[in-house]
């Protein structure tokens, strides 16, 4: 958003000029406005509420049941949505299902169902998964809905009225599986299961067919220069950087005009072209407009569309970084603020596929490892720049180490009656832990304070760039430091009858609880249930859990602490129960429970 704000001052007038020109002659108007200012029209100054935020997942194709990659997209978006809410933003979060196209038409026929019934059945499976995994979407859009049909028809009509869509003859390679048109350089030779030589997409491996038919074309070729200007002038528009460079690379070659309809005789399951019942709107143009539908297009979309951010998988980058911006430019609409791209998940080093039988059922795993457990694993292990690998053993080891033992053990240790018999947030003693070294604290303790004090800024930076795994690395490192702090000073060995020892013991627990409060606050977008349980145990009320409340250890700076002397919340048991490997028959001791029984 900060990058965007640098661009807005000079852009409004240029953008209005482009809009007006497009109504007369799209090609000539576009050639006259190839300055980057035209594209830097973005949104903060246009928004009626500069604290609004709109995050989207892709809408998921309903040709098959949801897998772990779908949940990963949703959890990333949910994390950003919750994070923005903690910051006081008015946030909208949309997800949903993509239900039109030839692939769905064929799948429904094979299942012996009418297309809408087929789509409804699969769409409900996505909704069940997201609801079960605490995905806090504010809108679940289906492209079969009436509101979406109206938005798509209006969008099409705008492009048509500006002369950006024309009827022509298309001839080329088409992948039904990808619902995508391909250039000759994107196609290669392969053998099918029967040994017959076929043409396939080099990227997806799916079979392609040569298609020749009359349909409608979008003047994509007219937007190459504008897209280059947009990306070069806004290097944070596509993240991470490797995908930004991939988008730029596509624009080094000429962009052929894009077929945006199919003959109705071949594709009935879709939205008819306005004014031409013999043609059906191309599924990707239809699907991409969903983001506008949720924003309220065509009548009341400015508040949300001016602050739009997309989460997409790398396989659909071209549609979102090339086709979608071109459509939006043609329609005279702002481009998304950021397109956040993530990579894919493999299973034990192999690509997920039905034929290998290694597709991970995310709903089943979330029940095995808990909802928060799966959320934490996906965001802790998921690296946007490169493919990530899933195994059950990885899940168990990670969650046991970081949630059960490290975080859960620290909470149990510091709230155990053995160390905290009064069950309160104890008093901090500045003489025991002065601002400068000289009390009973040592150099490592001051390093820990610095790390935890800076943690909200570090985590915010990584959340904003969707490198959530780096945020969790930073939090986990601080949790380890806090455990080391407690272990180093062995408060259970202090003499409570000695007033100095008692003050030092209280200070150790106060500092540790303050660390836990910060961790619980920052982890809310990742593990909302665990965070709530942790903060409730510390006596932190719901109205004290915002991002602004992540004010660490005010007593160390001579300020009041609202929690000091407050009774702790009730003990609701182990924060996160240790998981057992399914291959193990022996019950292992639960360290988190042992930690509660310290002498």
C-alpha positions in Angstrom: 0.0 0.0 0.0 2.8 2.4 0.8 4.3 1.8 -2.7 0.9 2.6 -4.2 0.6 5.9 -2.3 3.7 7.2 -4.0 2.1 7.0 -7.4 -1.4 8.5 -6.9 -0.7 12.3 -7.1 -0.1 12.5 -10.8 -2.4 9.7 -11.9 -6.0 10.7 -11.5 -6.2 13.1 -14.5 -4.3 10.8 -16.8 -6.5 7.9 -15.9 -9.7 9.9 -16.6 -8.3 11.0 -19.9 -7.6 7.3 -20.9 -11.1 6.4 -19.8 -12.7 9.0 -22.0 -10.5 8.2 -25.0 -11.3 4.5 -24.8 -14.9 5.2 -25.6 -13.9 6.6 -29.1 -11.0 4.6 -30.4 -9.5 1.9 -28.2 -6.4 1.2 -30.2 -5.5 4.8 -31.0 -6.3 5.9 -27.4 -4.1 3.2 -26.0 -1.2 4.1 -28.2 -1.4 7.7 -27.0 -1.3 6.8 -23.4 1.7 4.6 -22.9 3.1 6.5 -20.0 3.4 4.9 -16.7 1.4 7.7 -15.1 -1.7 6.3 -16.8 -1.3 3.1 -14.9 -0.5 4.6 -11.5 -4.0 5.6 -10.8 -4.3 3.5 -7.7 -6.7 3.6 -5.0 -5.9 5.0 -1.6 -7.1 8.5 -2.5 -10.2 7.2 -4.2 -11.3 5.1 -1.3 -14.0 6.5 0.9 -12.3 4.6 3.8 -8.5 4.4 3.8 -8.8 1.7 6.4 -10.5 -0.7 4.0 -8.9 -3.9 2.8 -10.1 -6.5 0.3 -8.4 -9.9 0.1 -9.4 -12.7 -2.3 -8.5 -16.3 -2.9 -8.9 -17.8 -6.4 -12.3 -19.3 -6.8 -11.8 -23.0 -6.9 -12.8 -25.2 -9.8 -15.4 -27.8 -8.9 -14.3 -30.6 -11.1 -12.8 -32.4 -8.1 -12.8 -32.4 -4.3 -10.7 -29.9 -2.4 -7.0 -30.8 -1.7 -4.3 -29.3 0.6 -3.3 -26.7 -2.0 -6.8 -25.2 -1.9 -6.7 -25.0 1.9 -3.2 -23.4 1.7 -4.6 -20.6 -0.5 -7.5 -20.0 1.9 -5.4 -20.1 5.0 -3.0 -17.4 3.6 -5.9 -15.1 2.7 -7.5 -15.8 6.1 -4.3 -14.9 7.9 -4.1 -11.6 6.1 -7.7 -10.8 6.7 -7.4 -11.5 10.5 -4.2 -9.6 10.6 -5.9 -6.5 9.1 -8.8 -6.8 11.4 -6.4 -6.8 14.4 -4.9 -3.6 12.9 -8.4 -2.0 12.9 -9.1 -2.3 9.2 -12.5 -2.8 7.7 -11.6 -6.0 5.9 -13.5 -8.0 3.2 -12.4 -11.5 2.4 -13.8 -13.5 -0.5 -13.5 -17.1 -1.6 -15.7 -19.4 -3.6 -16.1 -21.8 -6.5 -15.7 -21.5 -10.3 -18.5 -23.5 -11.8 -18.7 -22.9 -15.5 -16.8 -24.4 -18.5 -16.4 -27.4 -20.7 -14.6 -29.4 -18.0 -17.5 -29.0 -15.6 -20.0 -29.8 -18.4 -18.1 -33.0 -19.1 -17.7 -34.0 -15.4 -21.3 -33.5 -14.6 -22.3 -35.6 -17.6 -20.0 -38.4 -16.5 -21.5 -38.2 -13.0 -25.0 -38.4 -14.4 -26.1 -35.1 -12.9 -27.2 -31.8 -14.2 -24.4 -29.2 -14.1 -25.9 -27.0 -11.3 -26.6 -30.0 -9.0 -23.0 -31.3 -9.7 -21.5 -27.9 -8.9 -23.6 -27.4 -5.8 -22.5 -30.8 -4.4 -18.8 -30.0 -4.9 -19.1 -26.4 -3.8 -20.6 -27.5 -0.5 -17.4 -29.6 0.1 -15.3 -26.6 -0.3 -17.5 -24.6 2.1 -17.5 -27.5 4.6 -13.7 -27.6 4.5 -13.3 -23.8 4.9 -15.9 -23.6 7.7 -14.2 -26.6 9.5 -10.8 -25.0 9.2 -11.9 -21.6 10.6 -11.6 -19.7 7.4 -13.4 -16.4 8.2 -14.5 -15.4 4.8 -17.0 -12.6 4.5 -18.3 -13.7 1.1 -18.5 -17.1 -0.6 -19.1 -16.5 -4.3 -20.4 -19.0 -6.8 -20.2 -18.2 -10.5 -23.6 -19.8 -11.0 -25.2 -17.0 -8.9 -27.5 -14.4 -10.5 -25.4 -11.5 -9.1 -22.3 -12.8 -10.8 -24.1 -13.4 -14.1 -25.2 -9.8 -14.1 -21.7 -8.5 -13.3 -20.1 -10.5 -16.1 -22.7 -9.4 -18.7 -22.1 -5.7 -17.7 -18.3 -6.2 -17.8 -18.6 -7.7 -21.2 -20.8 -4.9 -22.5 -18.3 -2.3 -21.3 -15.5 -4.0 -23.2 -17.8 -4.4 -26.3 -18.9 -0.8 -26.3 -15.3 0.4 -26.2 -14.5 -1.7 -29.3 -12.2 -4.0 -27.3 -14.1 -7.2 -28.3 -14.7 -8.2 -31.9 -15.9 -11.2 -33.7 -13.3 -13.2 -35.5 -12.0 -16.7 -36.3 -9.8 -18.5 -33.8 -7.5 -21.3 -34.7 -5.0 -22.8 -32.3 -4.3 -25.2 -29.4 -6.7 -25.5 -26.5 -6.5 -27.4 -23.3 -9.9 -28.5 -21.9 -8.3 -29.5 -18.6 -6.7 -26.1 -18.1 -9.5 -24.2 -19.9 -6.7 -22.4 -21.6 -5.6 -21.4 -25.1 -1.9 -22.0 -25.8 0.7 -20.7 -28.2 2.7 -23.2 -30.3 5.8 -22.6 -28.0 3.7 -23.8 -25.1 2.9 -27.2 -26.7 5.0 -30.3 -27.0 4.8 -34.0 -28.0 4.0 -36.8 -25.5 2.6 -40.4 -25.4 -0.8 -41.0 -23.9 -1.7 -44.1 -21.7 -2.2 -46.2 -24.8 1.1 -45.2 -26.3 -0.4 -42.9 -28.9 1.5 -39.7 -29.7 -0.5 -36.6 -28.6 0.1 -32.9 -28.1 0.3 -31.6 -24.5 0.7 -28.4 -22.6 4.4 -28.1 -21.6 3.4 -26.5 -18.4 0.6 -28.7 -17.1 1.2 -31.9 -19.1 -2.5 -31.9 -20.1 -3.6 -33.0 -23.5 -4.4 -30.2 -26.0 -6.6 -30.2 -29.2 -6.5 -28.1 -32.3 -9.5 -25.9 -32.3 -10.9 -23.8 -35.1 -14.1 -21.9 -34.7 -15.7 -18.5 -35.0 -15.9 -16.6 -31.7 -15.2 -13.3 -30.0 -11.7 -12.0 -29.5 -10.4 -9.5 -26.9 -7.7 -7.0 -28.1 -5.1 -8.2 -25.7 -2.4 -7.2 -28.1 -3.2 -3.5 -27.6 -2.3 -3.7 -23.9 1.2 -5.1 -23.9 2.9 -1.7 -23.5 0.5 -0.6 -20.7 1.1 -3.9 -18.8 4.9 -3.4 -19.1 4.6 0.1 -17.8 2.4 -1.0 -14.9 4.8 -3.8 -13.8 8.0 -1.8 -14.3 6.6 1.2 -12.4 5.2 -1.0 -9.6 7.7 -3.8 -8.9 5.7 -4.9 -5.8 2.5 -5.5 -7.9 3.4 -9.2 -8.2 5.1 -11.0 -5.3 7.4 -12.8 -4.7 10.0 -11.4 -7.0 10.5 -14.5 -9.1 6.9 -14.4 -10.2 7.1 -10.7 -11.0 10.0 -11.5 -13.3 8.0 -14.3 -14.9 5.2 -11.9 -15.7 7.7 -9.4 -17.2 9.2 -12.2 -19.3 5.8 -13.1 -20.8 5.5 -9.5 -21.9 8.8 -9.6 -23.8 6.9 -11.3 -26.7 3.9 -10.0 -28.6 0.5 -10.8 -27.0 -1.9 -12.3 -29.5 -5.5 -11.3 -29.2 -7.4 -13.6 -26.8 -10.4 -15.7 -27.6 -13.1 -14.9 -25.0 -16.0 -17.0 -26.1 -16.9 -20.5 -27.2 -19.6 -21.7 -29.6 -22.8 -22.5 -27.7 -23.1 -25.8 -29.6 -19.8 -26.9 -27.8 -20.3 -25.2 -24.5 -23.7 -24.8 -23.0 -22.7 -24.6 -19.3 -21.8 -20.9 -19.0 -23.0 -17.4 -19.4 -24.3 -16.5 -22.9 -22.7 -13.6 -24.7 -25.0 -10.6 -24.4 -26.8 -10.2 -27.7 -25.5 -13.5 -29.2 -27.2 -16.6 -27.9 -24.9 -18.7 -30.2 -21.8 -17.9 -28.0 -20.8 -18.6 -24.4 -18.4 -16.3 -22.5 -15.0 -17.9 -22.0 -14.7 -19.4 -18.5 -11.6 -17.4 -17.5 -13.2 -14.0 -18.3 -16.3 -15.2 -16.5 -14.3 -16.4 -13.5 -12.0 -13.4 -13.0 -14.9 -11.0 -12.8 -15.9 -12.8 -9.5 -13.6 -10.4 -7.6 -15.6 -7.5 -8.9 -18.9 -9.2 -8.2 -18.0 -9.5 -4.5 -16.9 -5.9 -4.5 -20.3 -4.8 -5.6 -19.7 -4.2 -9.3 -21.1 -2.5 -11.3 -22.8 -0.1 -9.0 -21.1 0.1 -5.6 -17.6 -1.3 -5.9 -15.2 1.6 -5.4 -14.7 1.2 -1.6 -13.5 -2.4 -2.1 -12.1 -2.5 -5.6 -9.7 0.3 -4.8 -8.0 -1.8 -2.2 -8.0 -5.3 -3.8 -5.3 -7.9 -3.1 -5.3 -11.4 -4.7 -3.9 -14.7 -3.5 -3.2 -17.0 -6.4 -1.3 -20.3 -7.1 1.6 -20.1 -9.5 -0.3 -22.1 -12.1 -2.8 -19.3 -12.7 -0.3 -16.4 -12.6 -0.6 -15.6 -16.3 -4.4 -15.2 -16.0 -4.0 -12.9 -13.1 -0.9 -10.9 -14.0 -1.6 -10.5 -17.8 -5.2 -11.3 -18.8 -6.9 -9.8 -15.8 -5.0 -6.5 -15.7 -5.6 -6.1 -19.4 -9.4 -6.7 -19.0 -9.5 -4.2 -16.2 -7.5 -1.6 -18.1 -10.0 -2.1 -21.0 -12.9 -1.6 -18.6 -11.4 1.5 -17.1 -11.0 0.0 -13.6 -8.1 0.1 -11.2 -5.7 -2.8 -11.1 -5.3 -4.9 -8.0 -2.9 -3.5 -5.4 -0.9 -6.8 -5.1 -1.0 -10.2 -6.6 0.5 -12.6 -4.0 1.6 -15.8 -5.6 2.3 -19.1 -3.9 3.9 -22.4 -5.1 2.4 -25.9 -4.9 2.5 -28.8 -2.5 4.1 -32.1 -3.2 3.6 -35.3 -1.1 6.7 -37.1 -0.1 8.5 -35.5 -3.0 5.9 -36.4 -5.6 3.2 -34.3 -7.3 -0.2 -35.0 -6.0 -2.4 -37.0 -8.4 -5.4 -39.3 -8.3 -3.4 -41.9 -10.2 -0.7 -42.1 -7.6 -3.3 -42.1 -4.8 -1.4 -39.5 -2.8 -3.9 -36.6 -2.7 -4.0 -35.3 0.8 -7.5 -34.8 2.2 -7.2 -31.5 4.1 -10.5 -32.1 6.0 -9.4 -35.5 7.3 -5.9 -34.1 8.3 -7.4 -31.1 10.1 -9.5 -33.5 12.2 -6.4 -35.6 12.9 -4.0 -32.8 13.8 -6.6 -30.1 14.8 -7.7 -27.1 12.7 -5.1 -24.8 14.3 -2.4 -27.5 13.9 -3.0 -27.8 10.1 -3.1 -24.0 9.7 0.1 -23.6 11.6 1.9 -26.4 9.6 0.8 -25.0 6.2 1.9 -21.5 7.0 5.1 -22.5 8.9 6.2 -24.9 6.1 4.7 -23.1 3.1 7.3 -21.0 1.2 5.7 -18.9 -1.6 8.8 -19.0 -3.8 9.2 -22.7 -4.1 7.2 -25.9 -3.9 6.6 -27.4 -0.4 6.5 -31.0 0.6 3.9 -32.6 2.8 4.3 -35.7 5.0 2.4 -36.7 8.1 5.6 -37.2 10.0 6.6 -33.6 9.3 3.3 -32.3 10.6 3.7 -34.3 13.8 7.3 -33.4 14.5 6.7 -29.7 13.8 3.5 -29.3 15.9 4.9 -31.3 18.8 8.1 -29.3 18.9 6.7 -25.8 18.4 3.2 -25.8 19.7 3.1 -28.6 22.3 6.6 -28.5 23.8 7.9 -25.0 23.2 4.9 -22.7 23.4 2.6 -25.0 25.4 5.4 -26.0 27.8 6.3 -22.3 28.4 2.7 -21.5 29.3 2.2 -24.4 31.6 5.5 -23.8 33.3 4.7 -20.1 34.0 1.1 -20.6 35.1 1.7 -23.8 37.2 0.7 -23.5 40.8 4.2 -24.6 41.8 5.7 -21.4 40.4 2.6 -19.2 40.5 0.6 -20.3 43.6 -1.5 -17.1 43.7 -2.5 -17.5 40.0 -1.9 -13.8 39.2 0.0 -11.7 36.7 2.8 -11.0 39.3 4.6 -7.7 40.0 7.6 -6.6 38.0 10.6 -5.4 40.0 12.7 -2.8 38.2 15.6 -3.2 40.7 15.8 -6.9 39.8 15.7 -6.3 36.1 16.8 -2.6 35.6 16.7 -0.7 32.3 20.5 -1.0 32.2 22.4 -4.1 33.2 23.2 -4.3 36.9 20.4 -6.4 38.6 20.0 -10.1 38.5 19.3 -10.2 34.7 22.2 -11.1 32.4 23.2 -10.1 28.9 21.2 -12.9 27.2 18.0 -11.6 29.0 18.4 -8.1 27.5 18.9 -9.7 24.1 15.6 -11.5 24.6 13.8 -8.3 25.6 15.1 -6.6 22.5 14.0 -9.4 20.3 10.5 -9.6 21.7 10.1 -5.8 21.7 10.9 -5.7 18.0 8.9 -8.8 17.2 5.6 -7.0 16.2 7.4 -5.0 13.5 9.2 -8.0 12.2 6.0 -10.1 12.1 4.1 -7.2 10.4 6.7 -7.0 7.7 6.5 -10.7 6.9 2.7 -10.8 7.1 2.4 -7.9 4.6 4.7 -9.7 2.1 2.9 -13.1 2.8 6.2 -14.6 3.9 4.3 -15.9 6.9 6.8 -18.7 7.5 9.4 -16.1 8.3 7.1 -14.5 10.8 6.6 -17.9 12.5 10.3 -18.5 12.4 10.8 -15.2 14.3 8.1 -16.0 16.8 9.4 -19.5 17.4 13.0 -18.2 17.9 11.7 -15.8 20.6 9.7 -18.6 22.3 12.9 -20.6 22.5 14.7 -17.6 24.0 12.0 -17.2 26.6 12.2 -20.9 27.5 16.0 -20.4 27.8 15.4 -17.4 30.1 13.2 -19.4 32.5 15.6 -22.4 32.4 18.6 -20.2 32.9 17.3 -18.6 36.2 15.6 -21.8 37.6 12.8 -19.9 39.5 11.7 -23.1 41.1 15.0 -23.1 43.1 14.5 -19.6 44.6 13.7 -19.1 48.3 10.2 -17.6 48.6 10.9 -16.7 52.2 13.6 -14.3 51.0 12.0 -11.1 49.8 14.6 -10.4 47.2 14.3 -14.0 45.8 10.5 -13.6 45.8 10.7 -10.3 43.9 13.0 -11.9 41.3 10.8 -14.9 41.0 7.8 -12.6 40.4 9.8 -10.6 37.8 10.8 -13.8 35.9 7.2 -14.9 35.7 6.0 -11.4 34.8 8.5 -11.1 32.0 7.6 -14.6 30.7 3.9 -13.9 30.8 4.5 -10.6 28.9 6.4 -12.6 26.3 3.5 -15.1 26.0 1.0 -12.3 25.7 2.9 -10.9 22.7 3.2 -14.3 21.1 -0.5 -15.0 21.7 -1.5 -11.6 20.2 0.7 -12.0 17.1 -0.3 -15.6 16.5 -4.0 -14.8 16.3 -4.1 -14.7 12.5 -2.4 -18.1 12.3 -3.9 -20.2 15.2 -7.0 -18.3 16.4 -8.2 -21.0 18.8 -4.8 -21.6 20.4 -4.2 -17.9 20.7 -7.5 -17.3 22.3 -6.9 -20.1 24.8 -3.5 -18.8 25.7 -4.6 -15.1 26.1 -7.6 -16.2 28.2 -5.3 -18.1 30.5 -3.2 -15.0 31.0 -6.4 -13.0 31.9 -6.2 -10.9 28.7 -9.7 -9.8 27.8 -11.1 -9.8 24.2 -10.9 -6.0 23.9 -7.1 -6.2 24.8 -6.0 -8.3 21.9 -5.5 -5.9 19.0 -2.3 -5.2 17.2 -2.0 -1.9 19.1 -2.0 -4.0 22.4 1.2 -5.7 21.5 3.1 -3.2 23.7 5.7 -5.3 25.4 6.8 -5.0 29.0 5.8 -1.4 29.8 7.0 -1.8 33.4 10.6 -2.1 32.1 10.2 1.4 30.8 8.8 2.7 34.0 5.2 2.7 32.6 2.1 1.0 34.1 1.1 -2.5 33.1 -2.7 -3.1 33.1 -2.2 -6.8 33.7 0.0 -6.5 36.7 -1.7 -8.0 39.8 -4.6 -9.3 37.7 -5.9 -12.8 38.3 -5.1 -15.3 35.6 -7.9 -16.9 33.6 -9.0 -20.4 34.4 -6.8 -23.4 33.6 -8.4 -25.1 30.6 -5.7 -27.7 30.3 -2.9 -28.4 27.9 -2.5 -25.7 25.2 -1.8 -28.2 22.4 -1.8 -31.9 23.1 1.2 -33.9 21.7 0.5 -35.9 18.6 1.5 -39.5 18.2 2.8 -41.0 15.0 0.3 -43.4 13.6 3.1 -46.0 13.1 3.9 -45.9 16.8 2.1 -48.3 19.1 3.6 -47.0 22.3 2.3 -44.0 24.2 5.0 -41.4 24.8 5.0 -39.2 27.9 3.4 -35.8 27.3 6.0 -33.2 28.1 3.5 -30.4 28.4 1.7 -32.2 31.2 5.0 -32.9 33.0 5.9 -29.3 32.8 2.8 -28.4 34.9 4.1 -30.5 37.8 7.4 -28.7 38.4 8.7 -29.0 42.0 
